[in-house]
Amino acid sequence: MTKRTLCAPADIPNHGTRAFPAFTRAHAGLFAIRQNTRVMIYVNACPHLGVPLDWAPGSFLASDGSRIVCATHGAEFEIETGLCQRGPCKGDALESVPYTLEAGMIAVSSAAGL
């Protein structure tokens, strides 16, 4: 499997998000959230209907930054785990994407939501 380099962790705003487009039409794309030194990456698809989560390009968080919110249904997800706490997919979770740091850059498998 090949890897795709996304960005350096510092390229993701602290307590903010960054979207990454799909590599092919068959995938949903990814988004990353950085909280200080921790980065979480998820597939940009709601577990309820598979629709993109962002309510504006690259915008995934509630106005107070405390949770991920699906633009279609208002489902709310924990930032750290991707677990849905409220909405039609309560109890489901966003698909987390493992990554590695290679030469200071975040790299993911080409099969991961790209």
KALIN-V378044 format. One record per helix or strand of 2 or more residues. SS is the DSSP state (alpha for helix, beta for strand). FROM is the first residue (numbers start at 1). LEN is the number of residues. If there is no record, write none. Layout:
# KALIN-V378044
SS:FROM:LEN + SS:FROM:LEN
This chain:
# KALIN-V378044
beta:3:6 + alpha:9:3 + beta:16:5 + beta:30:6 + beta:38:6 + beta:68:2 + beta:76:2 + beta:83:4 + beta:100:3 + beta:105:5
